[in-house]
């Protein structure tokens, strides 16, 4: 389980994860930052949610090979039925060729994922939801949850909750829980915030278009 394609940021080693064996190489490494820890396998992480209430979001990037879906399924089959994991795991997927749901654009999400029977959740880039309250309501009316990523600023956490998303993905869960328990309606617009949102929304659409084109060639 690794967010980056290489080991530089977490382990200070200039090698690609895909070029190394886990056993005998990666499993010997410890993170640069405290607390020193090893890179976990998917099965190690699954043990944390196996008997707990928490659920897990597994993010699958565009540069991951298609076979990763089958490899994940093989690990999940430690249970007799994959239905066991249905309420514990969400797959965050960036292209409809993979299967399901994450997007930088509500237009792309509507056209590819909103009406897809396998899609249970839509994980959206924060600026893409600016002026998109109707999209949130439409998705929720169809029984799908709307999550927003990656929100680390408390002010934007308040905004995300004010527009009615079902969940906030953040690098700081303790900060997020603090905001959730605070008084709603604490967000106030400024000119700078509006410019940031419009810029992010436009750039998000451009990046999404480029990624889809690159992945398809």
Buried (B, 14 or more C-beta within 10 A) or exposed (E): EEEEEBBEEBBEBEEEBEEBEEEEEBEEBEBEEEEEEBBBBBEEBBEEBEEEEEEBBBBBBEEBEEEBBEEBEEEBEEEEEEEBBEEBBBBBBBBBEBBBBBBBBBBBBBEBBBEEEEBBBBBBBBBBBBEBEEBBEBBBEEEBBBBBBEBEEBBBBBBBBEBEBBBBBBEBEEBBEEBEEEEEEBBEEEEEBEEBBEEBBEEBBEEBEEBBEEBEE
